[in-house]
């Protein structure tokens, strides 16, 4: 079985899709796929389908959806089930006491692969191996084909899981950009960061990284303008000032001379904004689901 939820739902058995077209069976499959190889209680499935207000017929209806999924699985297994080591759909979508379990058979799932690669990236960061960190985190992020469960109607459970997964994606993205900045890739990052700061208008970490990339590319005025836009958004929409770390970054850019082009020895060293002192920047958690993450050291 192959399971992908980081984007449109894609569950395949023996290479054939078993994703139903009807919304509620798709919702059931989405939750089972996310928790593959774990028993999902029937009550949790009912809460997902009816947002915590299941009808009296909920259990019977859930059983009906499970039967529909098994019918799709049986079609996928036709002719190859024995070779795959399973005899029928009940071996794949298993009934357990109180619930159901989707048996992945050890097949790949994009969430597990994302977590594995991202974990390698974070360990590389801890070891200050920035090339490896950028590569591993980039591979992890490449698994995303869109928002999690992009084509699945989400109830309470899947909505929470989708937000959780988005937080993990933003964290990996922030750390990958930080690693790229430390490798002197500021000019390459500008196009990506331009889109990101427009999409995440109150995400301070991304804005700070954008300011650093602009400044290092010799565009100090645009870096300061990016700070001004962020501050206007935070004050106007949320009634709050930028964090102390971002204010220090803005001040250091304001006081610095134009950034010199980065030579090989500068690109290999820690990221910095020209200035007399160096201070670690710590970015607080901000709205819109942004994950707290560190900026490059600035000064």
DAHU-V403481 format. One record per residue. BURIAL is + if it has 9 or more other C-alpha atoms within 8 Angstrom, else -. Layout:
# DAHU-V403481
BURIAL
BURIAL
This chain:
# DAHU-V403481
+
+
+
+
+
+
+
+
+
+
+
+
+
+
-
-
+
+
+
+
-
-
+
+
+
+
+
+
+
+
+
+
+
-
+
+
-
-
+
+
+
+
-
+
+
+
+
+
+
+
+
+
-
+
-
-
-
+
+
-
-
+
-
-
+
+
-
+
+
+
+
+
+
+
-
+
+
-
-
-
+
-
-
-
-
+
-
+
+
-
+
+
+
+
-
-
-
-
+
+
+
+
+
+
-
-
-
+
+
+
+
-
+
+
+
-
+
+
-
+
+
+
+
+
+
-
-
-
+
+
+
+
+
+
+
+
+
+
+
+
+
-
+
+
-
-
+
+
+
+
-
+
-
+
+
+
+
+
+
-
-
+
+
-
+
+
+
+
+
+
+
+
+
+
+
+
+
+
+
+
+
+
+
+
+
+
+
-
+
+
-
-
+
+
-
+
+
-
-
-
-
+
+
+
+
+
+
+
+
+
+
+
+
+
+
+
+
+
+
+
-
+
+
+
-
+
+
-
-
+
+
-
+
+
+
-
-
-
-
-
-
+
+
-
+
+
+
+
+
+
-
+
+
-
-
+
-
-
+
-
-
+
-
-
-
+
+
+
-
+
+
-
+
+
+
-
-
-
-
-
+
-
+
-
-
+
-
-
-
+
+
+
+
+
+
+
+
+
+
